[in-house]
Amino acid sequence: MKATGTYGDDLAAGLHALGHRVSVLNPTVLKAFRQSTLTRTKNDRTDAVLLARYCAVHQPEPWTPPAPEVRELQALARRLENLQQMHQQERNRLTSGERSALVTDSITIMLQALETEIVQLEQLIREHIQQHPNLQAQHDLLTTISGIGDKTATTILAECGDLRAYPSARELAAYAGLTPKEFRSGSSVNGKPRLSKIGSSRLRQALYFPAISAKRYNPIIQAFCDRLLQRGKHTMTVIGAAMRKLLHLAYGVVKSGKPFNANHLAALPVSS
């Protein structure tokens, strides 16, 4: 089946519980496969045929449902994100020069309600993590890394689940869309490498500002970024590399079960 956000989650989980082999495919992959077959028609029937043909040719990996506590954490974290976005929108309206006192009062009431709900959700998330030792242990390890705070650690766990389930740090970075993408052909085409961005946009968004902080305060990432800058890399390229490095470190501390220690980085299994 094609990934459709939350719409297909229950169907996939139900089929998996009944013993069926389920594969949840990235729509971008199917779009590229459709283009390769030169199919011009798109409807439910052709989509079903396309899925069948893709599975017959590529035999995609089976999907494994996330643990119930991870699904609940993801739902809470995404709800919190939605409320924070709504809060920012209302703040923007309040500072946009609105002249109606009645509208201003309405916005102020909405802001107060959102702030109350945000505080309650943040407390629910903390309690949820505390109630599940596996989540708490990974959360505690992640926050030992300079640059990763409570909010970022929560987002990583909500979007990635158990980091130990990934075969390597590179696969975790690929899931976040943080692996580099090259564009070269012969000697005449030599485009700048960019992030693939084929992956979780929430993870990339969550890691952006932590990477900027780690670039200044995390000695491992600071040295790494300095080397890239000395080689003439663009600032945004360096920040993208810092995001990827930060996720590698996250994988390393969780996989090893040891807190981050800049003096013992070699002991962290950033790949396998």
Residue frames as qw, qx, qy, qz and C-alpha x, y, z in Angstrom:
[[0.000, 0.888, 0.461, 0.000, 0.00, 0.00, 0.00],
 [0.353, 0.552, -0.038, 0.755, 1.03, 3.61, -0.56],
 [0.310, -0.309, -0.513, 0.739, 1.76, 5.75, 2.49],
 [0.087, -0.671, -0.424, -0.601, -1.12, 8.17, 3.08],
 [0.139, -0.488, 0.372, -0.777, -0.19, 9.68, 6.44],
 [0.327, -0.102, 0.753, -0.561, -2.47, 8.66, 9.28],
 [0.730, 0.174, -0.092, -0.655, -5.24, 7.50, 6.92],
 [0.803, 0.228, -0.526, -0.161, -3.62, 4.15, 6.18],
 [0.013, -0.479, 0.766, -0.428, -2.04, 3.44, 9.58],
 [0.660, -0.099, 0.535, -0.518, -4.99, 1.53, 11.02],
 [0.888, 0.358, -0.108, -0.268, -5.43, -0.53, 7.84],
 [0.504, 0.549, -0.644, 0.176, -1.74, -1.45, 7.76],
 [0.211, -0.371, 0.750, -0.505, -1.76, -2.34, 11.48],
 [0.795, 0.048, 0.327, -0.508, -4.93, -4.39, 11.08],
 [0.843, 0.426, -0.299, -0.135, -3.59, -6.37, 8.14],
 [0.282, 0.532, -0.729, 0.326, -0.30, -6.95, 9.96],
 [0.467, -0.265, 0.637, -0.553, -2.18, -8.21, 13.04],
 [0.891, 0.193, 0.159, -0.380, -4.02, -10.73, 10.83],
 [0.757, -0.232, 0.544, 0.278, -0.71, -12.15, 9.66],
 [0.660, 0.711, 0.190, 0.149, -0.47, -10.50, 6.24],
 [0.595, -0.139, 0.147, 0.778, 2.81, -9.25, 4.83],
 [0.144, 0.944, 0.289, -0.064, 2.38, -5.48, 4.49],
 [0.537, -0.010, 0.123, 0.834, 4.70, -3.04, 2.72],
 [0.055, 0.914, 0.296, -0.271, 4.06, 0.71, 3.04],
 [0.645, 0.248, 0.276, 0.668, 5.65, 2.49, 0.10],
 [0.140, -0.518, -0.021, 0.844, 6.83, 6.07, -0.27],
 [0.531, 0.735, 0.366, -0.209, 4.59, 7.82, -2.85],
 [0.118, 0.825, -0.406, -0.374, 7.69, 9.37, -4.44],
 [0.327, -0.269, 0.875, 0.233, 9.00, 5.89, -5.23],
 [0.496, 0.452, 0.741, -0.034, 5.74, 4.90, -6.89],
 [0.332, 0.870, 0.062, -0.358, 5.62, 8.14, -8.85],
 [0.020, -0.661, 0.652, 0.370, 9.09, 7.48, -10.24],
 [0.396, 0.012, 0.910, 0.123, 8.11, 3.88, -11.06],
 [0.490, 0.679, 0.495, -0.232, 5.00, 5.12, -12.89],
 [0.238, 0.856, -0.250, -0.386, 7.11, 7.48, -14.96],
 [0.200, -0.450, 0.822, 0.285, 9.51, 4.66, -15.83],
 [0.429, 0.261, 0.863, 0.050, 6.61, 2.60, -17.22],
 [0.045, -0.004, -0.410, -0.911, 5.34, 5.56, -19.32],
 [0.032, -0.554, -0.829, 0.066, 1.86, 5.07, -17.87],
 [0.013, 0.270, 0.174, 0.947, -0.34, 8.02, -18.87],
 [0.538, -0.523, -0.398, -0.528, -3.56, 7.17, -17.05],
 [0.129, 0.139, -0.736, 0.650, -4.02, 7.54, -13.30],
 [0.654, -0.365, -0.125, -0.651, -7.05, 6.16, -11.50],
 [0.680, -0.427, 0.499, -0.326, -7.77, 3.60, -8.76],
 [0.972, 0.191, 0.134, -0.040, -7.52, 0.68, -11.18],
 [0.650, 0.624, -0.291, 0.321, -4.19, 1.72, -12.71],
 [0.204, -0.720, 0.512, -0.422, -2.83, 2.54, -9.24],
 [0.860, -0.255, 0.385, -0.215, -3.64, -0.99, -8.05],
 [0.910, 0.384, -0.003, 0.157, -1.94, -2.48, -11.09],
 [0.307, 0.780, -0.384, 0.386, 1.07, -0.22, -10.56],
 [0.509, -0.602, 0.511, -0.341, 1.41, -1.35, -6.92],
 [0.957, -0.011, 0.281, -0.066, 1.20, -5.00, -7.95],
 [0.760, 0.580, -0.133, 0.262, 3.82, -4.56, -10.69],
 [0.027, 0.796, -0.459, 0.393, 6.17, -2.68, -8.35],
 [0.690, -0.459, 0.490, -0.268, 5.92, -5.36, -5.66],
 [0.966, 0.205, 0.153, 0.033, 6.48, -8.15, -8.19],
 [0.620, 0.666, -0.219, 0.353, 9.62, -6.48, -9.53],
 [0.122, 0.675, -0.453, 0.570, 11.18, -5.01, -6.38],
 [0.716, -0.320, -0.605, 0.136, 9.88, -7.20, -3.51],
 [0.073, -0.709, 0.239, -0.660, 9.78, -4.32, -0.97],
 [0.219, 0.117, -0.809, 0.534, 10.69, -4.92, 2.64],
 [0.383, -0.597, -0.695, -0.119, 7.80, -5.81, 4.97],
 [0.150, -0.629, 0.123, -0.753, 6.47, -3.06, 7.20],
 [0.469, -0.260, -0.745, 0.397, 6.60, -3.44, 10.96],
 [0.254, -0.839, -0.304, -0.374, 4.15, -1.39, 13.03],
 [0.128, 0.515, -0.485, 0.695, 5.64, 0.91, 15.66],
 [0.282, -0.229, -0.824, 0.434, 5.20, -0.01, 19.30],
 [0.183, -0.780, -0.576, -0.165, 1.94, 1.30, 20.84],
 [0.402, -0.742, -0.178, 0.506, 3.81, 3.67, 23.14],
 [0.335, -0.165, 0.367, 0.852, 5.66, 5.14, 20.14],
 [0.021, 0.528, 0.645, 0.552, 2.41, 5.66, 18.23],
 [0.308, -0.833, -0.448, 0.104, 0.94, 7.44, 21.24],
 [0.433, -0.552, 0.057, 0.711, 4.05, 9.60, 21.66],
 [0.260, 0.129, 0.523, 0.801, 3.94, 10.51, 17.97],
 [0.100, -0.711, -0.610, -0.335, 0.27, 11.50, 18.22],
 [0.392, -0.812, -0.270, 0.338, 0.94, 13.68, 21.28],
 [0.441, -0.372, 0.233, 0.783, 4.06, 15.28, 19.78],
 [0.178, 0.305, 0.576, 0.738, 2.33, 16.11, 16.50],
 [0.200, -0.810, -0.536, -0.126, -0.67, 17.53, 18.32],
 [0.435, -0.701, -0.086, 0.559, 1.67, 19.74, 20.34],
 [0.362, -0.073, 0.425, 0.827, 3.33, 20.88, 17.11],
 [0.032, 0.594, 0.625, 0.505, -0.08, 21.79, 15.65],
 [0.321, -0.853, -0.389, 0.133, -1.06, 23.82, 18.72],
 [0.463, -0.518, 0.109, 0.711, 2.26, 25.67, 18.72],
 [0.256, 0.196, 0.529, 0.785, 1.75, 26.59, 15.07],
 [0.146, -0.756, -0.570, -0.285, -1.75, 27.85, 15.86],
 [0.444, -0.756, -0.214, 0.431, -0.35, 29.86, 18.76],
 [0.402, -0.247, 0.291, 0.832, 2.24, 31.49, 16.50],
 [0.104, 0.468, 0.607, 0.634, -0.45, 32.33, 13.93],
 [0.279, -0.841, -0.463, -0.037, -2.58, 34.03, 16.59],
 [0.477, -0.606, -0.008, 0.637, 0.43, 35.96, 17.90],
 [0.322, 0.067, 0.454, 0.828, 1.13, 37.17, 14.36],
 [0.065, -0.685, -0.582, -0.433, -2.45, 38.36, 14.05],
 [0.415, -0.803, -0.331, 0.270, -2.20, 40.19, 17.37],
 [0.408, -0.563, 0.179, 0.696, 0.92, 42.07, 16.25],
 [0.424, 0.330, 0.592, 0.601, -0.26, 42.74, 12.69],
 [0.008, -0.001, -0.031, -0.999, -1.86, 46.08, 13.58],
 [0.199, -0.527, -0.797, -0.218, -5.42, 44.88, 14.19],
 [0.057, -0.273, 0.126, -0.952, -7.52, 47.93, 15.15],
 [0.639, -0.429, -0.365, -0.524, -10.72, 46.26, 16.32],
 [0.266, -0.459, 0.654, -0.539, -10.78, 45.93, 20.11],
 [0.875, -0.038, 0.235, -0.421, -13.31, 43.08, 19.84],
 [0.870, 0.389, -0.301, 0.040, -11.05, 41.12, 17.49],
 [0.225, 0.586, -0.630, 0.456, -8.03, 41.80, 19.71],
 [0.571, -0.340, 0.520, -0.537, -9.94, 40.49, 22.73],
 [0.956, 0.151, 0.022, -0.251, -10.91, 37.36, 20.78],
 [0.678, 0.513, -0.475, 0.227, -7.29, 36.72, 19.78],
 [0.086, -0.549, 0.632, -0.540, -6.12, 37.22, 23.37],
 [0.792, -0.180, 0.364, -0.455, -8.67, 34.70, 24.68],
 [0.935, 0.313, -0.153, -0.060, -7.60, 32.19, 22.01],
 [0.403, 0.606, -0.580, 0.366, -3.93, 32.69, 22.91],
 [0.389, -0.451, 0.600, -0.534, -4.62, 32.04, 26.58],
 [0.920, 0.019, 0.205, -0.333, -6.57, 28.86, 25.75],
 [0.815, 0.472, -0.321, 0.103, -3.80, 27.62, 23.46],
 [0.129, 0.621, -0.629, 0.450, -1.12, 28.35, 26.06],
 [0.653, -0.314, 0.501, -0.474, -3.05, 26.36, 28.67],
 [0.962, 0.200, 0.071, -0.173, -3.48, 23.41, 26.33],
 [0.591, 0.619, -0.469, 0.220, 0.19, 23.51, 25.28],
 [0.183, -0.553, 0.665, -0.467, 1.31, 23.33, 28.91],
 [0.818, -0.111, 0.407, -0.390, -1.02, 20.38, 29.54],
 [0.904, 0.405, -0.131, -0.047, 0.20, 18.53, 26.45],
 [0.329, 0.656, -0.599, 0.320, 3.83, 19.05, 27.40],
 [0.457, -0.403, 0.645, -0.461, 3.05, 17.54, 30.79],
 [0.926, 0.135, 0.200, -0.291, 1.24, 14.58, 29.16],
 [0.729, 0.564, -0.376, 0.094, 4.28, 13.94, 26.96],
 [0.017, 0.591, -0.693, 0.411, 6.64, 13.99, 29.95],
 [0.679, -0.205, 0.542, -0.450, 4.39, 11.59, 31.87],
 [0.922, 0.327, -0.030, -0.204, 4.05, 9.28, 28.85],
 [0.535, 0.595, -0.559, 0.216, 7.83, 9.03, 28.46],
 [0.222, -0.486, 0.687, -0.493, 8.28, 8.43, 32.19],
 [0.824, -0.050, 0.351, -0.442, 5.73, 5.59, 32.13],
 [0.940, 0.339, -0.033, 0.022, 7.73, 3.65, 29.51],
 [0.638, -0.613, 0.319, 0.339, 11.27, 2.75, 30.63],
 [0.697, 0.204, 0.433, 0.534, 12.51, 2.16, 27.08],
 [0.231, 0.845, 0.239, 0.420, 11.45, 5.64, 25.96],
 [0.404, -0.912, 0.071, 0.009, 12.82, 7.20, 29.14],
 [0.755, -0.356, 0.337, 0.436, 16.19, 5.48, 28.76],
 [0.572, 0.397, 0.384, 0.606, 16.62, 6.57, 25.14],
 [0.007, -0.936, -0.196, -0.292, 15.40, 10.08, 25.94],
 [0.556, -0.795, 0.150, 0.191, 17.95, 10.39, 28.75],
 [0.726, -0.105, 0.390, 0.557, 20.76, 9.22, 26.47],
 [0.414, 0.655, 0.369, 0.513, 19.81, 11.62, 23.68],
 [0.147, -0.966, -0.096, -0.189, 19.78, 14.65, 25.95],
 [0.688, -0.548, 0.188, 0.437, 23.41, 13.99, 26.97],
 [0.592, 0.303, 0.353, 0.658, 24.43, 15.18, 23.49],
 [0.114, -0.509, -0.076, 0.850, 25.28, 18.87, 23.34],
 [0.180, 0.110, -0.479, -0.852, 22.70, 20.39, 21.02],
 [0.445, -0.311, -0.755, -0.368, 19.85, 17.96, 21.71],
 [0.250, -0.193, 0.481, -0.818, 17.39, 19.13, 24.32],
 [0.400, 0.178, 0.795, -0.419, 14.18, 17.70, 25.70],
 [0.604, 0.555, 0.145, -0.554, 12.01, 18.80, 22.76],
 [0.437, 0.571, -0.612, -0.330, 14.39, 17.52, 20.08],
 [0.074, -0.202, 0.969, -0.125, 14.85, 14.18, 21.86],
 [0.519, 0.316, 0.628, -0.487, 11.08, 13.77, 22.06],
 [0.602, 0.609, -0.135, -0.498, 10.67, 14.50, 18.35],
 [0.236, 0.477, -0.829, -0.172, 13.40, 12.02, 17.40],
 [0.211, 0.002, 0.947, -0.244, 11.75, 9.26, 19.44],
 [0.546, 0.455, 0.425, -0.561, 8.26, 10.14, 18.17],
 [0.589, 0.643, -0.233, -0.430, 9.27, 10.13, 14.51],
 [0.372, 0.508, -0.773, -0.072, 11.90, 7.36, 14.53],
 [0.922, -0.278, -0.171, -0.207, 10.76, 5.03, 17.28],
 [0.802, -0.492, 0.265, 0.211, 13.42, 2.74, 18.72],
 [0.258, 0.839, -0.431, -0.210, 16.69, 3.91, 17.17],
 [0.411, -0.400, 0.816, 0.073, 18.23, 0.49, 17.80],
 [0.753, 0.367, 0.531, -0.131, 15.95, -0.97, 15.13],
 [0.507, 0.826, -0.184, -0.163, 17.89, 0.80, 12.36],
 [0.949, 0.086, -0.016, 0.303, 20.77, -1.26, 10.92],
 [0.594, 0.038, -0.031, 0.803, 23.09, 1.75, 10.74],
 [0.090, -0.619, -0.207, 0.752, 23.32, 5.47, 11.37],
 [0.006, -0.151, 0.532, 0.833, 23.33, 6.05, 7.62],
 [0.142, -0.419, -0.832, -0.333, 19.92, 4.39, 7.27],
 [0.180, -0.694, -0.536, 0.447, 18.59, 6.56, 10.08],
 [0.088, -0.486, 0.144, 0.857, 19.94, 9.66, 8.29],
 [0.040, -0.097, -0.742, -0.663, 18.37, 8.45, 5.04],
 [0.129, -0.600, -0.789, 0.045, 15.02, 8.12, 6.82],
 [0.132, -0.746, -0.268, 0.596, 15.34, 11.79, 7.77],
 [0.536, 0.789, 0.223, 0.199, 16.32, 12.79, 4.22],
 [0.263, -0.915, 0.249, 0.180, 19.73, 13.98, 5.41],
 [0.756, -0.097, 0.464, 0.452, 21.95, 11.90, 3.12],
 [0.017, 0.597, -0.300, -0.744, 23.75, 13.90, 0.38],
 [0.720, 0.532, 0.446, -0.005, 22.53, 13.81, -3.22],
 [0.320, -0.414, 0.452, 0.723, 25.06, 14.34, -6.02],
 [0.612, 0.716, 0.269, -0.198, 24.31, 15.65, -9.51],
 [0.173, -0.628, 0.586, 0.482, 27.15, 14.84, -11.88],
 [0.847, 0.415, 0.332, -0.009, 27.47, 13.63, -15.43],
 [0.734, 0.488, 0.038, 0.471, 30.75, 13.35, -17.32],
 [0.508, -0.132, -0.149, 0.838, 32.98, 16.40, -17.09],
 [0.007, 0.385, 0.257, 0.886, 30.46, 19.10, -18.07],
 [0.559, -0.610, -0.269, -0.494, 27.75, 18.62, -15.42],
 [0.502, 0.005, -0.647, 0.574, 28.97, 19.08, -11.87],
 [0.385, -0.709, -0.221, -0.548, 26.15, 20.30, -9.65],
 [0.105, -0.484, 0.611, -0.618, 26.56, 21.05, -5.97],
 [0.354, -0.203, -0.905, 0.117, 25.71, 18.17, -3.60],
 [0.416, -0.370, 0.069, -0.828, 22.47, 18.75, -1.71],
 [0.382, -0.044, 0.806, -0.451, 20.41, 17.00, 0.93],
 [0.035, -0.186, -0.901, -0.389, 18.17, 14.38, -0.62],
 [0.374, 0.015, 0.254, -0.892, 15.16, 15.56, 1.47],
 [0.676, -0.084, -0.592, -0.431, 13.47, 12.25, 0.67],
 [0.438, -0.147, -0.789, 0.405, 12.40, 11.45, 4.18],
 [0.303, -0.723, -0.587, 0.203, 10.81, 12.90, 7.29],
 [0.170, 0.668, 0.043, 0.723, 10.50, 16.68, 7.00],
 [0.578, -0.779, -0.093, -0.224, 9.56, 16.83, 10.71],
 [0.846, -0.328, 0.006, 0.420, 12.92, 15.35, 11.66],
 [0.529, 0.352, 0.096, 0.766, 14.81, 17.80, 9.46],
 [0.162, -0.784, -0.123, -0.586, 12.88, 20.72, 10.90],
 [0.732, -0.676, -0.076, -0.033, 13.49, 19.49, 14.45],
 [0.834, -0.194, 0.058, 0.513, 17.25, 19.15, 13.88],
 [0.425, 0.726, 0.091, 0.533, 17.91, 22.49, 12.17],
 [0.194, -0.874, 0.180, -0.407, 18.30, 24.79, 15.18],
 [0.838, -0.494, 0.221, 0.075, 19.90, 22.08, 17.37],
 [0.831, 0.252, 0.123, 0.480, 22.53, 21.64, 14.64],
 [0.208, 0.808, -0.071, 0.546, 23.27, 25.38, 14.69],
 [0.552, -0.766, 0.226, -0.240, 23.65, 25.20, 18.48],
 [0.931, -0.205, 0.217, 0.211, 25.82, 22.06, 18.28],
 [0.650, 0.600, 0.002, 0.466, 27.98, 23.79, 15.66],
 [0.005, -0.807, 0.262, -0.529, 28.98, 26.23, 18.41],
 [0.512, -0.599, 0.438, -0.432, 28.90, 24.17, 21.60],
 [0.974, -0.078, 0.212, -0.032, 29.40, 20.49, 20.70],
 [0.255, -0.700, 0.557, 0.366, 33.17, 19.93, 20.31],
 [0.560, 0.066, 0.773, 0.291, 32.76, 17.01, 17.90],
 [0.428, 0.737, 0.506, 0.135, 30.39, 18.83, 15.57],
 [0.039, -0.952, 0.105, 0.285, 32.28, 22.10, 15.95],
 [0.369, -0.495, 0.654, 0.437, 35.51, 20.47, 14.73],
 [0.514, 0.329, 0.754, 0.244, 33.62, 18.67, 11.97],
 [0.294, 0.893, 0.339, -0.033, 32.05, 21.92, 10.72],
 [0.179, -0.848, 0.315, 0.387, 35.34, 23.79, 10.91],
 [0.474, -0.182, 0.737, 0.445, 36.94, 21.21, 8.60],
 [0.431, 0.597, 0.647, 0.199, 34.10, 21.59, 6.10],
 [0.088, 0.972, 0.109, -0.191, 34.35, 25.39, 6.16],
 [0.332, -0.658, 0.503, 0.451, 38.10, 25.21, 5.59],
 [0.453, 0.097, 0.780, 0.419, 37.40, 23.11, 2.49],
 [0.096, 0.083, -0.316, -0.940, 35.21, 25.92, 1.16],
 [0.077, -0.449, -0.881, -0.128, 31.82, 24.38, 1.83],
 [0.210, -0.510, -0.213, -0.807, 28.80, 26.70, 1.83],
 [0.229, -0.242, 0.581, -0.743, 27.30, 27.60, 5.21],
 [0.789, -0.008, 0.086, -0.608, 23.98, 25.84, 4.51],
 [0.794, 0.247, -0.554, -0.040, 25.85, 22.74, 3.33],
 [0.236, 0.298, -0.740, 0.555, 27.74, 22.72, 6.62],
 [0.496, -0.150, 0.415, -0.748, 24.53, 23.04, 8.64],
 [0.879, 0.113, -0.222, -0.407, 23.01, 20.13, 6.72],
 [0.643, 0.281, -0.674, 0.232, 26.11, 18.06, 7.46],
 [0.070, -0.277, 0.645, -0.708, 25.88, 19.06, 11.13],
 [0.743, -0.076, 0.119, -0.654, 22.24, 17.88, 11.22],
 [0.878, 0.180, -0.427, -0.121, 23.31, 14.53, 9.80],
 [0.401, 0.337, -0.698, 0.488, 26.23, 14.27, 12.23],
 [0.378, -0.271, 0.464, -0.754, 23.94, 15.06, 15.15],
 [0.886, -0.003, -0.042, -0.463, 21.62, 12.22, 14.12],
 [0.732, 0.297, -0.591, 0.163, 24.62, 9.89, 13.81],
 [0.074, 0.334, -0.674, 0.655, 25.60, 10.76, 17.37],
 [0.665, -0.161, 0.234, -0.691, 22.03, 10.13, 18.51],
 [0.915, 0.131, -0.327, -0.196, 22.15, 6.69, 16.95],
 [0.517, 0.388, -0.659, 0.385, 25.54, 6.03, 18.54],
 [0.187, -0.324, 0.614, -0.696, 24.56, 6.79, 22.14],
 [0.802, -0.056, 0.158, -0.574, 21.32, 4.81, 21.93],
 [0.865, 0.268, -0.416, -0.079, 22.95, 1.84, 20.19],
 [0.449, 0.339, -0.675, 0.477, 25.80, 1.72, 22.71],
 [0.607, -0.639, -0.471, -0.038, 23.62, 2.52, 25.71],
 [0.577, -0.304, -0.219, 0.725, 26.28, 4.99, 26.92],
 [0.029, 0.923, 0.207, -0.324, 25.93, 8.76, 27.44],
 [0.565, 0.768, -0.027, 0.300, 27.64, 11.08, 24.98],
 [0.594, -0.669, 0.189, 0.405, 31.30, 11.65, 25.72],
 [0.466, 0.860, -0.180, -0.103, 33.31, 13.72, 23.27],
 [0.132, -0.701, 0.700, 0.026, 36.53, 12.09, 24.49],
 [0.435, -0.093, 0.896, 0.014, 35.31, 8.58, 23.69],
 [0.604, 0.461, -0.072, -0.647, 33.60, 9.13, 20.35],
 [0.327, 0.370, -0.821, -0.286, 35.34, 6.16, 18.78],
 [0.145, 0.030, 0.947, -0.285, 33.40, 3.87, 21.08],
 [0.535, 0.390, 0.337, -0.669, 30.05, 4.98, 19.63],
 [0.446, 0.137, 0.818, 0.337, 28.73, 2.60, 16.92],
 [0.306, 0.540, -0.005, -0.784, 27.71, 5.23, 14.37],
 [0.671, 0.359, -0.434, -0.483, 27.49, 2.51, 11.73],
 [0.622, -0.230, 0.738, -0.128, 27.30, -1.23, 11.54]]
